[in-house]
Amino acid sequence: MKASVIIQNLKCGGCAKTIISKLSEMNALSDIDVDIETATVHFTCENMDDAILVKDKLKSIGYPSIEYKNSVAARARSFVSCANGKMSK
């Protein structure tokens, strides 16, 4: 099934690169894409439970979906994730 999640703290290609890298570690996902302009992560997953796991994963790396509170800790994690994405090959 195709799914999308609108997220917070997405700033640039470095953020997108980290998000794609981290979500690619999840075996049940494919066709992962990040739209920076709309702050939306698109992906294909096997079932709704996988989509929920994606939201949890995004939150853990600093990009909570819009229904979650955007805490200072989440913004700090997204800053680190962004920097890692910019520096990785």
ZIUR-V409912 format. One record per residue. RES is the residue in three letters. BURIAL is b if it has 9 or more other ideal C-beta (glycine too) atoms within 8 Angstrom, else e. D_FIRST is the distance of its C-alpha to the first C-alpha in Angstrom with 1 decimal. Layout:
res->{RES	RES}
burial->{BURIAL	BURIAL}
d_first->{D_FIRST	D_FIRST}
This chain:
res->{MET	LYS	ALA	SER	VAL	ILE	ILE	GLN	ASN	LEU	LYS	CYS	GLY	GLY	CYS	ALA	LYS	THR	ILE	ILE	SER	LYS	LEU	SER	GLU	MET	ASN	ALA	LEU	SER	ASP	ILE	ASP	VAL	ASP	ILE	GLU	THR	ALA	THR	VAL	HIS	PHE	THR	CYS	GLU	ASN	MET	ASP	ASP	ALA	ILE	LEU	VAL	LYS	ASP	LYS	LEU	LYS	SER	ILE	GLY	TYR	PRO	SER	ILE	GLU	TYR	LYS	ASN	SER	VAL	ALA	ALA	ARG	ALA	ARG	SER	PHE	VAL	SER	CYS	ALA	ASN	GLY	LYS	MET	SER	LYS}
burial->{e	e	b	e	b	e	b	b	b	b	e	b	e	b	b	b	b	b	b	b	b	b	b	e	e	b	e	e	b	e	e	b	e	b	b	b	e	e	b	b	b	b	b	e	b	e	e	e	e	b	b	e	b	b	b	e	b	b	b	e	b	b	b	b	b	e	e	b	e	e	e	e	e	b	b	b	b	b	b	b	b	b	b	b	b	b	e	e	e}
d_first->{0.0	3.8	6.5	10.2	13.3	16.8	19.3	23.0	25.6	23.9	26.9	26.8	25.6	26.8	24.4	21.4	22.6	22.8	19.4	17.8	20.2	19.6	15.8	16.2	18.1	15.1	14.3	10.8	9.8	10.1	10.8	12.3	14.4	16.9	18.5	21.9	23.2	20.7	20.1	16.3	14.0	10.8	8.5	5.4	5.4	6.0	6.5	8.2	11.2	10.0	9.4	12.9	14.2	13.3	15.4	18.1	18.3	18.6	21.3	23.1	23.6	24.8	21.9	21.2	18.8	20.9	21.2	23.1	26.7	27.4	30.2	32.8	31.5	27.9	29.6	31.8	28.9	27.1	30.5	30.8	27.2	28.0	31.3	29.8	27.3	30.2	32.4	30.0	30.1}
